[in-house]
Amino acid sequence: MSFRTNPDRILDSIDRARTRDEENRGNLFTRDATARELDTELPDVNATPTERLRRIFSLVEKSYTATAAGSEMRRLAERFQTVGDIHTHHARGDVSVQVHYLDHDRADDVGVHPFEIRPSQIEELRKTSRSTRPDALALKVLRKELRDGVLASYKKLEPRLRDGIRERADMGHIAVRVTIDLRPAG
């Protein structure tokens, strides 16, 4: 058999090409997608606590949007096609929201919300969206889990943010990081 018709040689060639591509990327295992937003605009001295809380929420919203639109999110969705037991569309993960007060010695406020992606979610989405590509379906599921996780994390975080506002920790620069972490269910 020639190279063109020998299936074993073709598959070996494909495997070698994939390995080279992964090595060239430098990052063999992409497990999370994250984005960080920084607000250097100081709030007005007379700003109400509600206005100051809105400032933090708008940073969370910007960070969420950047995470959902980022290229790391697409790489996570591609993993549903290629790696381990995620090909069965079963994975676990966490969504975290971290608020860092740069001009105050208050510790970071962090909220975490776990999630699980099951085969039934992918199947339901496949039926409604009429798409069969696992990575496209996974991207939609991941974005939904990210949105729900950010809202749940923010709700957990809100009482601590209000304490930080009472301490006036938010009167300086603030950074917000939103991260979605994905791992195979094992």
LOKOLDREN-281816 format. One record per residue (C-alpha): residue in one letter; x, z, y. Coordinates in nm, 4 decimals. Layout:
<sites>
<site resn="A" u="X" w="Z" v="Y"/>
...
</sites>
This chain:
<sites>
<site resn="M" u="0.0000" w="0.0000" v="0.0000"/>
<site resn="S" u="0.1148" w="-0.0683" v="0.3475"/>
<site resn="F" u="0.1227" w="0.1840" v="0.6319"/>
<site resn="R" u="-0.2012" w="0.0455" v="0.7716"/>
<site resn="T" u="-0.3998" w="0.0931" v="0.4519"/>
<site resn="N" u="-0.2480" w="0.4136" v="0.3122"/>
<site resn="P" u="-0.4830" w="0.6946" v="0.4242"/>
<site resn="D" u="-0.2301" w="0.9724" v="0.3541"/>
<site resn="R" u="0.0317" w="0.8158" v="0.5784"/>
<site resn="I" u="-0.2257" w="0.7578" v="0.8511"/>
<site resn="L" u="-0.3378" w="1.1223" v="0.8394"/>
<site resn="D" u="0.0245" w="1.2423" v="0.8427"/>
<site resn="S" u="0.0903" w="1.0280" v="1.1462"/>
<site resn="I" u="-0.2139" w="1.1709" v="1.3238"/>
<site resn="D" u="-0.1041" w="1.5279" v="1.2411"/>
<site resn="R" u="0.2464" w="1.4631" v="1.3755"/>
<site resn="A" u="0.1015" w="1.3154" v="1.6957"/>
<site resn="R" u="-0.1258" w="1.6199" v="1.7430"/>
<site resn="T" u="0.1660" w="1.8566" v="1.6889"/>
<site resn="R" u="0.3756" w="1.6686" v="1.9457"/>
<site resn="D" u="0.0896" w="1.6795" v="2.1966"/>
<site resn="E" u="0.0459" w="2.0543" v="2.1505"/>
<site resn="E" u="0.4190" w="2.1173" v="2.1905"/>
<site resn="N" u="0.4317" w="1.9021" v="2.5037"/>
<site resn="R" u="0.1494" w="2.1011" v="2.6593"/>
<site resn="G" u="0.3588" w="2.4146" v="2.6286"/>
<site resn="N" u="0.0510" w="2.6258" v="2.5726"/>
<site resn="L" u="-0.0317" w="2.6122" v="2.2037"/>
<site resn="F" u="-0.3233" w="2.8524" v="2.2186"/>
<site resn="T" u="-0.5630" w="2.8525" v="2.5118"/>
<site resn="R" u="-0.7838" w="3.1546" v="2.4804"/>
<site resn="D" u="-0.9247" w="3.2133" v="2.8240"/>
<site resn="A" u="-1.0330" w="3.0522" v="3.1484"/>
<site resn="T" u="-0.9837" w="3.2355" v="3.4736"/>
<site resn="A" u="-1.0030" w="3.1894" v="3.8486"/>
<site resn="R" u="-0.9027" w="3.4150" v="4.1355"/>
<site resn="E" u="-1.0412" w="3.4120" v="4.4872"/>
<site resn="L" u="-0.8846" w="3.5916" v="4.7808"/>
<site resn="D" u="-1.0607" w="3.6939" v="5.1024"/>
<site resn="T" u="-0.8212" w="3.7602" v="5.3874"/>
<site resn="E" u="-1.0906" w="3.7685" v="5.6533"/>
<site resn="L" u="-1.1492" w="4.1292" v="5.7506"/>
<site resn="P" u="-1.5101" w="4.2434" v="5.7874"/>
<site resn="D" u="-1.6406" w="4.3607" v="6.1215"/>
<site resn="V" u="-1.5831" w="4.7319" v="6.1865"/>
<site resn="N" u="-1.9566" w="4.7764" v="6.2476"/>
<site resn="A" u="-2.0602" w="4.5861" v="5.9317"/>
<site resn="T" u="-2.3244" w="4.7585" v="5.7239"/>
<site resn="P" u="-2.2549" w="4.8498" v="5.3595"/>
<site resn="T" u="-2.4985" w="4.5772" v="5.2521"/>
<site resn="E" u="-2.3072" w="4.3127" v="5.4466"/>
<site resn="R" u="-1.9797" w="4.4345" v="5.2999"/>
<site resn="L" u="-2.1265" w="4.4255" v="4.9474"/>
<site resn="R" u="-2.2457" w="4.0701" v="5.0146"/>
<site resn="R" u="-1.8875" w="3.9788" v="5.1050"/>
<site resn="I" u="-1.7667" w="4.0982" v="4.7641"/>
<site resn="F" u="-2.0546" w="3.9252" v="4.5831"/>
<site resn="S" u="-1.9763" w="3.5955" v="4.7576"/>
<site resn="L" u="-1.6171" w="3.6249" v="4.6309"/>
<site resn="V" u="-1.7467" w="3.6882" v="4.2795"/>
<site resn="E" u="-1.9675" w="3.3814" v="4.3136"/>
<site resn="K" u="-1.6781" w="3.1612" v="4.4336"/>
<site resn="S" u="-1.4568" w="3.2844" v="4.1528"/>
<site resn="Y" u="-1.7314" w="3.2226" v="3.8957"/>
<site resn="T" u="-1.7795" w="2.8669" v="4.0242"/>
<site resn="A" u="-1.4072" w="2.7957" v="4.0094"/>
<site resn="T" u="-1.3856" w="2.9311" v="3.6543"/>
<site resn="A" u="-1.6855" w="2.7276" v="3.5348"/>
<site resn="A" u="-1.5472" w="2.4071" v="3.6870"/>
<site resn="G" u="-1.1861" w="2.4608" v="3.5810"/>
<site resn="S" u="-0.9933" w="2.2567" v="3.3282"/>
<site resn="E" u="-0.9301" w="2.5674" v="3.1149"/>
<site resn="M" u="-1.3025" w="2.5810" v="3.0427"/>
<site resn="R" u="-1.2899" w="2.2302" v="2.8995"/>
<site resn="R" u="-0.9942" w="2.3265" v="2.6806"/>
<site resn="L" u="-1.1927" w="2.6213" v="2.5466"/>
<site resn="A" u="-1.4827" w="2.3898" v="2.4658"/>
<site resn="E" u="-1.2482" w="2.1484" v="2.2868"/>
<site resn="R" u="-1.1491" w="2.4301" v="2.0534"/>
<site resn="F" u="-1.4945" w="2.4133" v="1.8966"/>
<site resn="Q" u="-1.3892" w="2.0805" v="1.7523"/>
<site resn="T" u="-1.0400" w="2.1594" v="1.6330"/>
<site resn="V" u="-0.9455" w="2.5174" v="1.5517"/>
<site resn="G" u="-1.0136" w="2.7710" v="1.2781"/>
<site resn="D" u="-1.3624" w="2.8999" v="1.2174"/>
<site resn="I" u="-1.4770" w="2.8013" v="1.5654"/>
<site resn="H" u="-1.5597" w="2.4598" v="1.4153"/>
<site resn="T" u="-1.8623" w="2.6347" v="1.2672"/>
<site resn="H" u="-1.9566" w="2.7241" v="1.6260"/>
<site resn="H" u="-1.9119" w="3.0966" v="1.5694"/>
<site resn="A" u="-1.7025" w="3.2811" v="1.8256"/>
<site resn="R" u="-1.6880" w="3.6041" v="2.0196"/>
<site resn="G" u="-1.5621" w="3.6698" v="2.3656"/>
<site resn="D" u="-1.5718" w="3.8706" v="2.6843"/>
<site resn="V" u="-1.6509" w="3.7932" v="3.0444"/>
<site resn="S" u="-1.4744" w="4.0167" v="3.2938"/>
<site resn="V" u="-1.4981" w="4.0584" v="3.6686"/>
<site resn="Q" u="-1.2100" w="4.2351" v="3.8432"/>
<site resn="V" u="-1.2137" w="4.3410" v="4.2085"/>
<site resn="H" u="-0.8719" w="4.4243" v="4.3519"/>
<site resn="Y" u="-0.8390" w="4.6010" v="4.6883"/>
<site resn="L" u="-0.5091" w="4.4776" v="4.8291"/>
<site resn="D" u="-0.4871" w="4.6989" v="5.1386"/>
<site resn="H" u="-0.6070" w="5.0237" v="4.9807"/>
<site resn="D" u="-0.4687" w="5.2468" v="4.7070"/>
<site resn="R" u="-0.7994" w="5.2476" v="4.5172"/>
<site resn="A" u="-0.7671" w="5.1264" v="4.1572"/>
<site resn="D" u="-0.9188" w="4.7938" v="4.0561"/>
<site resn="D" u="-1.2852" w="4.7888" v="3.9661"/>
<site resn="V" u="-1.3419" w="4.6021" v="3.6387"/>
<site resn="G" u="-1.6634" w="4.5095" v="3.4605"/>
<site resn="V" u="-1.6638" w="4.3546" v="3.1117"/>
<site resn="H" u="-1.9504" w="4.1994" v="2.9172"/>
<site resn="P" u="-1.9113" w="4.0847" v="2.5533"/>
<site resn="F" u="-2.0868" w="3.7800" v="2.4107"/>
<site resn="E" u="-2.1167" w="3.5932" v="2.0821"/>
<site resn="I" u="-2.1761" w="3.2252" v="2.0197"/>
<site resn="R" u="-2.3719" w="3.1525" v="1.7029"/>
<site resn="P" u="-2.4412" w="2.8232" v="1.5231"/>
<site resn="S" u="-2.8116" w="2.8493" v="1.6107"/>
<site resn="Q" u="-2.7323" w="2.8267" v="1.9845"/>
<site resn="I" u="-2.5358" w="2.5067" v="1.9359"/>
<site resn="E" u="-2.8099" w="2.3594" v="1.7139"/>
<site resn="E" u="-3.0852" w="2.4364" v="1.9679"/>
<site resn="L" u="-2.8812" w="2.2794" v="2.2450"/>
<site resn="R" u="-2.8042" w="1.9758" v="2.0275"/>
<site resn="K" u="-3.1765" w="1.9169" v="1.9750"/>
<site resn="T" u="-3.2686" w="1.9492" v="2.3425"/>
<site resn="S" u="-2.9738" w="1.7625" v="2.4933"/>
<site resn="R" u="-2.9579" w="1.4837" v="2.2313"/>
<site resn="S" u="-2.5807" w="1.5097" v="2.2247"/>
<site resn="T" u="-2.3785" w="1.5500" v="1.9072"/>
<site resn="R" u="-2.0364" w="1.6147" v="2.0605"/>
<site resn="P" u="-1.9384" w="1.9739" v="1.9738"/>
<site resn="D" u="-1.7138" w="2.0084" v="2.2799"/>
<site resn="A" u="-1.9876" w="1.8970" v="2.5230"/>
<site resn="L" u="-2.2389" w="2.1320" v="2.3639"/>
<site resn="A" u="-1.9852" w="2.4154" v="2.3606"/>
<site resn="L" u="-1.9113" w="2.3621" v="2.7302"/>
<site resn="K" u="-2.2796" w="2.4098" v="2.8132"/>
<site resn="V" u="-2.3024" w="2.7221" v="2.5978"/>
<site resn="L" u="-1.9802" w="2.8643" v="2.7449"/>
<site resn="R" u="-2.1006" w="2.8069" v="3.1007"/>
<site resn="K" u="-2.4308" w="2.9791" v="3.0227"/>
<site resn="E" u="-2.2480" w="3.2744" v="2.8655"/>
<site resn="L" u="-2.0142" w="3.2865" v="3.1658"/>
<site resn="R" u="-2.3057" w="3.2968" v="3.4108"/>
<site resn="D" u="-2.4897" w="3.5647" v="3.2148"/>
<site resn="G" u="-2.1699" w="3.7632" v="3.1633"/>
<site resn="V" u="-2.0752" w="3.7564" v="3.5319"/>
<site resn="L" u="-2.4193" w="3.8826" v="3.6332"/>
<site resn="A" u="-2.4139" w="4.1580" v="3.3687"/>
<site resn="S" u="-2.0575" w="4.2603" v="3.4613"/>
<site resn="Y" u="-2.1464" w="4.2684" v="3.8284"/>
<site resn="K" u="-2.4458" w="4.4942" v="3.7570"/>
<site resn="K" u="-2.2155" w="4.7334" v="3.5707"/>
<site resn="L" u="-1.9650" w="4.7138" v="3.8527"/>
<site resn="E" u="-2.2025" w="4.7570" v="4.1476"/>
<site resn="P" u="-2.2098" w="5.1417" v="4.1560"/>
<site resn="R" u="-1.8288" w="5.1501" v="4.1639"/>
<site resn="L" u="-1.8242" w="4.8854" v="4.4361"/>
<site resn="R" u="-2.0601" w="5.0997" v="4.6433"/>
<site resn="D" u="-1.8202" w="5.3941" v="4.5973"/>
<site resn="G" u="-1.5357" w="5.1713" v="4.7142"/>
<site resn="I" u="-1.7366" w="5.0709" v="5.0190"/>
<site resn="R" u="-1.8003" w="5.4393" v="5.0988"/>
<site resn="E" u="-1.4233" w="5.4980" v="5.0783"/>
<site resn="R" u="-1.3768" w="5.1928" v="5.3064"/>
<site resn="A" u="-1.1487" w="5.0330" v="5.0470"/>
<site resn="D" u="-1.3025" w="4.6938" v="5.1198"/>
<site resn="M" u="-1.1979" w="4.6924" v="5.4864"/>
<site resn="G" u="-0.8816" w="4.4965" v="5.4012"/>
<site resn="H" u="-0.7997" w="4.1976" v="5.1868"/>
<site resn="I" u="-0.9869" w="4.1662" v="4.8572"/>
<site resn="A" u="-0.9159" w="3.9555" v="4.5492"/>
<site resn="V" u="-1.1708" w="3.8847" v="4.2750"/>
<site resn="R" u="-1.0842" w="3.7452" v="3.9331"/>
<site resn="V" u="-1.3403" w="3.6154" v="3.6840"/>
<site resn="T" u="-1.2200" w="3.5581" v="3.3275"/>
<site resn="I" u="-1.3880" w="3.4332" v="3.0117"/>
<site resn="D" u="-1.1950" w="3.5101" v="2.6936"/>
<site resn="L" u="-1.2822" w="3.3372" v="2.3658"/>
<site resn="R" u="-1.1669" w="3.4166" v="2.0122"/>
<site resn="P" u="-1.2772" w="3.3115" v="1.6631"/>
<site resn="A" u="-1.5292" w="3.5403" v="1.4982"/>
<site resn="G" u="-1.3572" w="3.7009" v="1.2061"/>
</sites>
